[in-house]
Amino acid sequence: MQKQAILTQLGYSVTPNAEAQLERVINNTVGFEHVEKHLIALHDALKAHHSFVALSSNKDYFKIKNEAAGAELVDEVNEMITKWAAKYKITLEKVPNKNTYYVIGYK
């Protein structure tokens, strides 16, 4: 998939800065070619729960942000993210005290 398409699908404007950041994230994501197609599908599935996949602003990783409303929905979305990672053998790193995960890469 082209970088511009990834940025657009994740809701970013295609700018030189965004493309440079995406390039760093791709280079930092182990097995990106395996992760890529599943990441966009997860992003689309999370939208219904006010959650999404984004580029992290402080680390060169994709991040999965769970912003579901209410504890029950938050738990449901966290479970959805965990099952997604297990199914596609993707390593996540949970951000302490937040419902946010970094996508480290393919196991």
Order of alpha helices (4+ residues) and beta strands (2+ residues): alpha-alpha-alpha-beta-beta-alpha-beta-beta
